[in-house]
């Protein structure tokens, strides 16, 4: 090999190594998870109560809630189906559990919390 080819080979290897390093460190990546939750404080569903809704959800489920989508509303039972979006904790990104298991745990946490508040 000529000396120019060695330099090119070294440069390509350095770029590949740098890309792999960035990928391993997760720099610039954003992991957002979501879960469905049945919510009982329907008075906070209003657009003007958005900040209170996010704060209440964060307190109840113990995760940093970023946003929420409102699904079905049940005015007979005063409940709403919500889709809660949060940043997944770094320690659990590679140890994801089945979504239904986590959704069940979140639902139970909200139910338990609402029973304690009553």
MMTF fields as JSON, N, C-alpha, C and O atoms, coordinates in Angstrom:
{
  "mmtfVersion": "1.0.0",
  "mmtfProducer": "UNKNOWN",
  "numBonds": 471,
  "numAtoms": 472,
  "numGroups": 118,
  "numChains": 1,
  "numModels": 1,
  "chainsPerModel": [1],
  "groupsPerChain": [118],
  "chainIdList": ["A"],
  "bondAtomList": [4, 2, 8, 6, 12, 10, 16, 14, 20, 18, 24, 22, 28, 26, 32, 30, 36, 34, 40, 38, 44, 42, 48, 46, 52, 50, 56, 54, 60, 58, 64, 62, 68, 66, 72, 70, 76, 74, 80, 78, 84, 82, 88, 86, 92, 90, 96, 94, 100, 98, 104, 102, 108, 106, 112, 110, 116, 114, 120, 118, 124, 122, 128, 126, 132, 130, 136, 134, 140, 138, 144, 142, 148, 146, 152, 150, 156, 154, 160, 158, 164, 162, 168, 166, 172, 170, 176, 174, 180, 178, 184, 182, 188, 186, 192, 190, 196, 194, 200, 198, 204, 202, 208, 206, 212, 210, 216, 214, 220, 218, 224, 222, 228, 226, 232, 230, 236, 234, 240, 238, 244, 242, 248, 246, 252, 250, 256, 254, 260, 258, 264, 262, 268, 266, 272, 270, 276, 274, 280, 278, 284, 282, 288, 286, 292, 290, 296, 294, 300, 298, 304, 302, 308, 306, 312, 310, 316, 314, 320, 318, 324, 322, 328, 326, 332, 330, 336, 334, 340, 338, 344, 342, 348, 346, 352, 350, 356, 354, 360, 358, 364, 362, 368, 366, 372, 370, 376, 374, 380, 378, 384, 382, 388, 386, 392, 390, 396, 394, 400, 398, 404, 402, 408, 406, 412, 410, 416, 414, 420, 418, 424, 422, 428, 426, 432, 430, 436, 434, 440, 438, 444, 442, 448, 446, 452, 450, 456, 454, 460, 458, 464, 462, 468, 466],
  "bondOrderList": [1, 1, 1, 1, 1, 1, 1, 1, 1, 1, 1, 1, 1, 1, 1, 1, 1, 1, 1, 1, 1, 1, 1, 1, 1, 1, 1, 1, 1, 1, 1, 1, 1, 1, 1, 1, 1, 1, 1, 1, 1, 1, 1, 1, 1, 1, 1, 1, 1, 1, 1, 1, 1, 1, 1, 1, 1, 1, 1, 1, 1, 1, 1, 1, 1, 1, 1, 1, 1, 1, 1, 1, 1, 1, 1, 1, 1, 1, 1, 1, 1, 1, 1, 1, 1, 1, 1, 1, 1, 1, 1, 1, 1, 1, 1, 1, 1, 1, 1, 1, 1, 1, 1, 1, 1, 1, 1, 1, 1, 1, 1, 1, 1, 1, 1, 1, 1],
  "groupList": [{"groupName": "UNK", "atomNameList": ["N", "CA", "C", "O"], "elementList": ["N", "C", "C", "O"], "formalChargeList": [0, 0, 0, 0], "bondAtomList": [1, 0, 2, 1, 3, 2], "bondOrderList": [1, 1, 2], "singleLetterCode": "X", "chemCompType": "L-PEPTIDE LINKING"}],
  "groupTypeList": [0, 0, 0, 0, 0, 0, 0, 0, 0, 0, 0, 0, 0, 0, 0, 0, 0, 0, 0, 0, 0, 0, 0, 0, 0, 0, 0, 0, 0, 0, 0, 0, 0, 0, 0, 0, 0, 0, 0, 0, 0, 0, 0, 0, 0, 0, 0, 0, 0, 0, 0, 0, 0, 0, 0, 0, 0, 0, 0, 0, 0, 0, 0, 0, 0, 0, 0, 0, 0, 0, 0, 0, 0, 0, 0, 0, 0, 0, 0, 0, 0, 0, 0, 0, 0, 0, 0, 0, 0, 0, 0, 0, 0, 0, 0, 0, 0, 0, 0, 0, 0, 0, 0, 0, 0, 0, 0, 0, 0, 0, 0, 0, 0, 0, 0, 0, 0, 0],
  "groupIdList": [1, 2, 3, 4, 5, 6, 7, 8, 9, 10, 11, 12, 13, 14, 15, 16, 17, 18, 19, 20, 21, 22, 23, 24, 25, 26, 27, 28, 29, 30, 31, 32, 33, 34, 35, 36, 37, 38, 39, 40, 41, 42, 43, 44, 45, 46, 47, 48, 49, 50, 51, 52, 53, 54, 55, 56, 57, 58, 59, 60, 61, 62, 63, 64, 65, 66, 67, 68, 69, 70, 71, 72, 73, 74, 75, 76, 77, 78, 79, 80, 81, 82, 83, 84, 85, 86, 87, 88, 89, 90, 91, 92, 93, 94, 95, 96, 97, 98, 99, 100, 101, 102, 103, 104, 105, 106, 107, 108, 109, 110, 111, 112, 113, 114, 115, 116, 117, 118],
  "secStructList": [7, 7, 2, 2, 2, 2, 2, 2, 2, 2, 2, 2, 2, 2, 2, 2, 2, 2, 2, 2, 2, 2, 2, 2, 2, 6, 6, 6, 7, 7, 7, 3, 3, 3, 3, 3, 3, 3, 3, 7, 7, 4, 4, 4, 4, 1, 4, 4, 4, 2, 2, 2, 2, 2, 2, 2, 2, 2, 2, 2, 2, 7, 1, 7, 3, 3, 3, 3, 3, 3, 3, 3, 3, 3, 6, 6, 6, 6, 3, 3, 3, 3, 3, 3, 3, 3, 3, 7, 7, 4, 4, 4, 1, 1, 1, 7, 7, 7, 2, 2, 2, 2, 2, 2, 2, 2, 2, 2, 2, 2, 2, 2, 2, 2, 2, 2, 2, 7],
  "xCoordList": [0.834, 0.0, 0.881, 1.965, 0.381, 1.093, 0.771, -0.201, 1.578, 1.395, 0.073, -0.515, -0.41, -1.698, -2.854, -3.842, -2.732, -3.794, -3.838, -4.918, -2.683, -2.632, -3.313, -4.039, -3.081, -3.696, -5.209, -5.937, -5.682, -7.119, -7.74, -8.804, -7.07, -7.563, -7.628, -8.59, -6.621, -6.599, -7.732, -8.379, -7.973, -9.03, -10.408, -11.247, -10.641, -11.925, -12.126, -13.22, -11.087, -11.18, -11.45, -12.211, -10.836, -11.058, -12.5, -13.104, -13.059, -14.446, -15.4, -16.332, -15.181, -16.04, -15.957, -16.982, -14.765, -14.588, -15.302, -15.94, -15.207, -15.869, -17.391, -18.072, -17.915, -19.368, -19.821, -20.831, -19.108, -19.472, -19.397, -20.234, -18.412, -18.28, -19.496, -20.047, -19.905, -21.071, -22.327, -23.153, -22.482, -23.656, -23.674, -24.738, -22.533, -22.455, -22.793, -23.426, -22.388, -22.636, -24.053, -24.482, -24.775, -26.149, -26.233, -27.248, -25.202, -25.216, -26.148, -26.068, -27.01, -27.906, -29.127, -29.917, -29.299, -30.461, -31.483, -31.143, -32.712, -33.804, -34.74, -35.313, -34.886, -35.768, -37.023, -36.979, -38.127, -39.397, -40.305, -40.491, -40.855, -41.78, -43.173, -43.341, -44.151, -45.528, -46.298, -45.993, -47.289, -48.155, -49.581, -49.818, -50.522, -51.935, -52.302, -51.903, -53.072, -53.473, -54.939, -55.393, -55.682, -57.056, -56.979, -56.47, -57.483, -57.307, -58.64, -59.64, -58.667, -59.932, -60.229, -61.359, -59.267, -59.519, -59.871, -59.064, -61.091, -61.519, -61.591, -61.565, -61.68, -61.733, -60.414, -60.391, -59.32, -58.024, -57.792, -56.723, -58.768, -58.634, -58.755, -58.333, -59.315, -59.522, -58.185, -57.188, -58.156, -56.904, -56.273, -55.048, -57.086, -56.525, -55.93, -55.228, -56.207, -55.67, -54.488, -54.091, -53.936, -52.887, -51.69, -51.217, -51.198, -50.033, -50.349, -49.515, -51.551, -51.954, -52.078, -51.707, -52.601, -52.726, -51.352, -51.159, -50.402, -49.052, -48.401, -47.758, -48.566, -47.995, -48.599, -47.881, -49.918, -50.588, -50.162, -49.919, -50.074, -49.633, -48.204, -47.888, -47.344, -45.953, -45.864, -45.077, -46.657, -46.652, -47.195, -46.663, -48.237, -48.862, -48.018, -47.909, -47.424, -46.694, -45.203, -44.488, -44.72, -43.316, -42.346, -41.173, -42.813, -41.963, -42.047, -43.063, -41.003, -41.029, -41.925, -41.452, -43.187, -44.167, -43.874, -43.777, -43.734, -43.456, -44.721, -44.907, -45.586, -46.83, -47.847, -47.516, -49.077, -50.157, -51.167, -51.453, -51.695, -52.762, -54.027, -53.998, -55.116, -56.383, -57.132, -57.347, -57.524, -58.256, -59.736, -60.382, -60.261, -61.685, -62.024, -61.267, -63.175, -63.709, -64.949, -65.796, -65.057, -66.221, -66.812, -66.334, -67.852, -68.43, -69.312, -69.607, -69.736, -70.516, -69.65, -70.091, -68.42, -67.503, -66.492, -65.652, -66.564, -65.597, -64.159, -63.306, -63.903, -62.553, -62.209, -63.082, -60.922, -60.437, -59.293, -58.51, -59.196, -58.059, -57.0, -57.252, -55.832, -54.752, -53.572, -53.345, -52.832, -51.545, -50.486, -50.396, -49.685, -48.691, -47.326, -46.902, -46.639, -45.316, -44.27, -44.443, -43.198, -42.148, -40.803, -40.719, -39.742, -38.395, -38.101, -38.244, -37.692, -37.396, -36.113, -35.115, -36.128, -34.898, -33.762, -33.961, -32.592, -31.429, -31.116, -30.686, -31.326, -30.984, -31.906, -31.567, -33.066, -34.02, -34.137, -34.994, -33.318, -33.455, -33.19, -33.831, -32.278, -31.939, -32.667, -32.605, -33.363, -34.097, -35.592, -36.289, -36.085, -37.505, -38.341, -38.022, -39.428, -40.369, -41.516, -41.663, -42.291, -43.46, -44.359, -44.621, -44.835, -45.645, -46.893, -47.288, -47.519, -48.736, -48.426, -49.234, -47.278, -46.9, -46.702, -47.201, -45.983, -45.74, -47.041, -47.262, -47.887, -49.17, -50.02, -50.664, -50.026, -50.769, -50.222, -50.99, -48.902, -48.285, -48.641, -48.934, -48.621, -48.984, -50.451, -50.795, -51.311, -52.734, -52.95, -53.721, -52.273, -52.413, -51.898, -52.476, -50.813, -50.267, -51.256, -51.449, -51.882, -52.86, -54.079, -54.588, -54.554, -55.709, -55.419, -56.24, -54.244, -53.866, -53.755, -54.199, -53.168, -52.988, -54.335, -54.538, -55.264, -56.577, -57.355, -58.115, -57.183, -57.859, -57.311, -58.058, -56.004, -55.39, -55.828, -55.953, -56.064, -56.464, -57.915, -58.297, -58.737, -60.168, -60.398, -61.543],
  "yCoordList": [-1.183, 0.0, 1.25, 1.285, 2.238, 3.513, 4.313, 4.025, 5.295, 6.079, 6.844, 7.03, 7.288, 7.984, 7.073, 7.507, 5.795, 4.832, 4.549, 4.363, 4.516, 4.3, 5.469, 5.26, 6.659, 7.842, 7.828, 8.167, 7.433, 7.334, 6.258, 6.462, 5.113, 4.022, 4.447, 4.127, 5.158, 5.649, 6.653, 6.619, 7.544, 8.547, 7.882, 8.269, 6.9, 6.193, 5.468, 5.502, 4.816, 4.12, 5.105, 4.799, 6.274, 7.282, 7.774, 7.965, 7.981, 8.436, 7.364, 7.678, 6.111, 5.02, 4.916, 4.748, 5.012, 4.937, 6.098, 5.899, 7.296, 8.464, 8.309, 8.634, 7.821, 7.615, 6.583, 6.79, 5.496, 4.47, 5.014, 4.671, 5.852, 6.457, 7.332, 7.262, 8.151, 9.016, 8.175, 8.499, 7.11, 6.241, 5.551, 5.418, 5.113, 4.443, 5.401, 4.996, 6.643, 7.646, 8.202, 8.892, 7.915, 8.381, 9.895, 10.468, 10.547, 11.992, 12.37, 11.807, 13.306, 13.787, 12.914, 13.168, 11.884, 11.013, 11.337, 11.739, 11.154, 11.466, 10.261, 9.877, 9.681, 8.532, 8.977, 9.357, 8.921, 9.3, 8.076, 7.411, 7.795, 6.675, 7.224, 8.388, 6.378, 6.791, 5.612, 4.448, 5.95, 4.952, 5.47, 6.677, 4.547, 4.913, 4.872, 3.967, 5.873, 5.982, 6.36, 7.201, 5.745, 6.169, 7.193, 6.897, 8.391, 9.52, 9.932, 9.998, 10.211, 10.465, 11.943, 12.274, 12.819, 14.246, 14.96, 15.694, 14.72, 15.189, 16.719, 17.275, 17.397, 18.867, 19.479, 20.645, 18.718, 19.216, 18.979, 19.305, 18.422, 18.115, 19.37, 19.367, 20.42, 21.661, 22.257, 22.138, 22.9, 23.489, 24.502, 24.575, 25.277, 26.267, 25.645, 26.32, 24.374, 23.66, 22.759, 21.903, 22.942, 22.055, 21.912, 20.797, 23.005, 22.958, 22.163, 21.395, 22.349, 21.592, 20.1, 19.255, 19.785, 18.387, 17.72, 16.623, 18.383, 17.825, 17.658, 16.642, 18.643, 18.557, 17.428, 16.715, 17.258, 16.192, 14.816, 13.905, 14.669, 13.384, 13.071, 11.931, 14.075, 13.859, 13.433, 12.552, 14.046, 13.69, 12.275, 11.52, 11.921, 10.616, 9.456, 8.426, 9.607, 8.462, 8.528, 7.555, 9.669, 9.763, 9.814, 9.475, 10.23, 10.347, 11.768, 12.435, 12.247, 13.615, 13.723, 13.553, 14.0, 14.066, 15.28, 16.405, 15.035, 16.115, 16.627, 17.833, 15.703, 16.098, 14.988, 13.883, 15.299, 14.336, 14.532, 15.658, 13.426, 13.459, 12.92, 11.89, 13.604, 13.204, 12.334, 12.722, 11.159, 10.216, 10.248, 11.289, 9.132, 9.016, 9.684, 9.617, 10.329, 10.928, 10.158, 9.84, 9.857, 9.17, 10.057, 10.056, 10.812, 11.748, 11.052, 11.634, 9.82, 9.082, 8.704, 8.786, 8.291, 7.889, 8.976, 8.782, 10.108, 11.197, 10.714, 10.962, 10.023, 9.552, 9.894, 10.163, 9.873, 10.112, 9.161, 8.838, 8.716, 7.91, 8.866, 9.612, 8.848, 9.74, 8.944, 7.811, 9.528, 8.988, 9.927, 11.084, 9.43, 10.244, 9.999, 8.852, 11.077, 10.995, 11.507, 12.561, 10.759, 11.116, 10.643, 9.739, 11.28, 10.834, 9.579, 9.552, 8.553, 7.299, 7.444, 7.952, 7.002, 7.076, 6.333, 5.256, 6.907, 6.368, 4.931, 4.138, 4.594, 3.254, 2.182, 0.999, 2.577, 1.579, 1.529, 0.813, 2.254, 2.282, 0.938, 0.593, 0.185, -1.105, -2.245, -3.382, -1.956, -2.99, -2.738, -2.738, -2.525, -2.239, -3.456, -4.602, -3.14, -4.188, -4.157, -3.211, -5.162, -5.227, -4.032, -3.726, -3.352, -2.15, -2.396, -1.529, -3.552, -3.804, -3.939, -3.533, -4.497, -4.625, -3.251, -2.984, -2.385, -1.043, -0.244, 0.516, -0.403, 0.306, -0.146, 0.678, -1.445, -1.95, -1.371, -0.996, -1.296, -0.744, 0.726, 1.166, 1.501, 2.911, 3.072, 3.943, 2.245, 2.31, 2.011, 2.7, 0.985, 0.635, 1.751, 2.019, 2.409, 3.506, 4.666, 5.26, 4.988, 6.075, 5.707, 6.54, 4.476, 4.026, 4.055, 4.528, 3.547, 3.527, 4.936, 5.22, 5.806, 7.198, 7.879, 8.61, 7.643, 8.287, 7.73, 8.466, 6.446, 5.867, 6.462, 6.708, 6.692, 7.278, 8.715, 9.165, 9.447, 10.849, 10.991, 12.024, 9.965, 10.037, 9.891, 9.931],
  "zCoordList": [0.0, 0.0, 0.0, 0.583, -0.659, -0.675, 0.59, 1.288, 0.866, 2.093, 2.086, 3.151, 0.944, 0.842, 1.186, 1.778, 0.813, 1.125, 2.619, 3.181, 3.266, 4.714, 5.441, 6.413, 4.981, 5.593, 5.438, 6.37, 4.255, 4.018, 4.901, 5.484, 4.996, 5.832, 7.298, 7.996, 7.757, 9.128, 9.367, 10.414, 8.404, 8.53, 8.592, 9.406, 7.748, 7.744, 9.068, 9.631, 9.571, 10.86, 11.996, 12.914, 11.941, 12.979, 12.952, 14.007, 11.767, 11.65, 12.174, 12.913, 11.802, 12.277, 13.796, 14.456, 14.356, 15.802, 16.49, 17.524, 15.939, 16.522, 16.488, 17.461, 15.386, 15.278, 16.3, 16.972, 16.428, 17.41, 18.835, 19.67, 19.12, 20.443, 20.763, 21.861, 19.801, 19.992, 20.19, 21.043, 19.424, 19.568, 20.921, 21.525, 21.406, 22.701, 23.84, 24.814, 23.734, 24.779, 24.723, 25.648, 23.664, 23.449, 23.398, 23.794, 22.924, 22.783, 21.638, 20.546, 21.895, 20.853, 20.642, 19.733, 21.471, 21.324, 22.4, 23.512, 22.045, 22.953, 22.993, 21.974, 24.155, 24.315, 25.05, 26.22, 24.347, 24.946, 24.965, 23.947, 26.114, 26.254, 26.516, 26.878, 26.331, 26.617, 27.195, 26.932, 27.978, 28.585, 28.615, 28.673, 28.574, 28.718, 30.199, 30.931, 30.621, 32.015, 32.066, 31.29, 32.975, 33.235, 34.365, 35.446, 34.108, 35.01, 35.597, 34.882, 36.899, 37.578, 37.864, 38.225, 37.716, 37.987, 36.682, 36.113, 36.233, 34.915, 34.83, 33.732, 35.969, 35.939, 35.459, 35.066, 35.484, 35.017, 33.524, 33.008, 32.833, 31.411, 30.55, 29.394, 31.087, 30.336, 29.89, 30.603, 28.714, 28.214, 29.171, 29.269, 29.871, 30.787, 32.052, 32.805, 32.285, 33.452, 33.078, 33.868, 31.903, 31.367, 32.309, 32.529, 32.861, 33.756, 35.019, 35.5, 35.553, 36.742, 36.43, 37.245, 35.249, 34.829, 34.747, 35.27, 34.091, 33.969, 35.337, 35.601, 36.199, 37.542, 38.358, 39.06, 38.272, 39.01, 38.503, 39.295, 37.186, 36.629, 37.044, 37.386, 37.014, 37.405, 38.869, 39.214, 39.715, 41.127, 41.335, 42.148, 40.614, 40.806, 40.286, 40.952, 39.113, 38.545, 38.803, 38.56, 39.294, 39.67, 38.509, 38.666, 37.354, 36.175, 35.641, 35.835, 34.973, 34.438, 33.204, 32.081, 33.401, 32.314, 31.442, 31.932, 30.143, 29.192, 28.531, 28.368, 28.153, 27.486, 27.674, 28.104, 27.349, 27.513, 26.384, 25.976, 25.894, 24.895, 25.539, 26.212, 25.337, 25.926, 24.933, 23.785, 25.386, 24.542, 24.873, 24.755, 25.279, 25.59, 26.903, 27.871, 26.918, 28.136, 28.55, 27.715, 29.836, 30.366, 31.46, 32.594, 31.115, 32.065, 33.097, 34.141, 32.826, 33.818, 35.018, 36.165, 34.745, 35.815, 36.158, 37.036, 35.482, 35.653, 35.486, 36.338, 34.379, 34.076, 32.625, 31.799, 32.354, 30.996, 30.718, 31.612, 29.481, 29.051, 28.521, 27.576, 29.116, 28.721, 28.21, 28.635, 27.31, 26.858, 27.421, 27.01, 28.36, 29.061, 28.428, 28.281, 28.055, 27.445, 28.434, 29.047, 28.58, 29.53, 29.009, 28.178, 29.522, 29.185, 29.984, 31.206, 29.279, 29.955, 30.763, 30.252, 32.021, 32.817, 32.132, 31.571, 32.183, 31.48, 31.87, 31.032, 33.123, 33.598, 33.031, 33.064, 32.511, 32.029, 30.517, 29.999, 29.802, 28.348, 27.71, 26.718, 28.244, 27.651, 28.329, 27.864, 29.432, 30.151, 30.05, 31.065, 28.858, 28.672, 29.055, 28.738, 29.753, 30.085, 29.088, 28.315, 29.118, 28.257, 28.545, 29.708, 27.506, 27.67, 28.505, 29.286, 28.359, 29.123, 30.607, 31.441, 30.949, 32.349, 32.968, 34.061, 32.281, 32.795, 32.841, 33.784, 31.858, 31.853, 33.04, 33.689, 33.326, 34.479, 35.778, 36.663, 35.895, 37.102, 37.266, 38.378, 36.171, 36.243, 36.621, 37.42, 36.055, 36.376, 37.851, 38.519, 38.366, 39.776, 40.669, 41.723, 40.258, 41.053, 41.121, 42.181, 39.99, 39.967, 40.797, 41.547, 40.676, 41.45, 42.946, 43.733, 43.341, 44.751, 45.295, 46.408, 44.515, 44.941, 45.12, 46.09, 44.187, 44.297, 45.484, 46.112, 45.807, 46.969, 48.259, 49.205, 48.289, 49.491, 49.698, 50.836, 48.607, 48.704, 49.127, 49.676, 48.879, 49.244, 50.704, 51.155]
}
